[in-house]
């Protein structure tokens, strides 16, 4: 999605955050038509040569609009993911950026209500919470999906947890 890329590039090259006024018009036709009114959680994933290079997101919206959420999370994915060093200018050309717009999560009673291709999962145990997006390479079973989300949250195998599922609209 051009908005995520432009936000990250502007921040890294120019050291400034762009605003909604910088990204209106036909150039931004890959932006959902209601992106300047809608609010939603968003995950921005950055890959370099097929390997994850950064991923940051929000389950529920923190910003005024979807466009703002995308711009904020793109910058965070490129500069604030604690698993990776900040992206540098010379890397920008080789990055692939995807944006997942989340539908509102819904509680589920059982893992049988999941489908790794269709639904993302959120696991919660007390204050620990982990999320895994749907349809990820290498995540082929519901058990894998839940186990990865639990690891991300720091939830051990013997802890009780609740499950939520959500769908996404993925923009490449």
C-alpha angles and dihedrals in degrees: 000000000000095000093060093046094047091048093052094043093049091050095047099039101034101022092232137112116233122225134217089264088064095057110044124115141049094312087072097053092134088067112099109259092242094044092114093053105027123086123207144144113268136194120199115200123192123197130186118195089346095305125111111259100171141345128182130160152150126242092206125021120276097174134069095251141012090252091056091048091053093048093048095046094046091058092045093048090053099041111019109039100122092213094066140038115254115279114258128217095253090059096056097089093055097050127109113203127195129183123208115197108202127220114219110286118246127204116245131196099216144021086239087077090065130090114187092214096048107029136047117212135225119196120196131187113170106306094343115101132173132182134196122188120230128256099025123163111257095018102104106150137050089236091057091047094052094042092053092047090049091050091050089053095044091242111153124221093255096051121101115237140176126231134223128178133204140177126227139206105222120209117192 
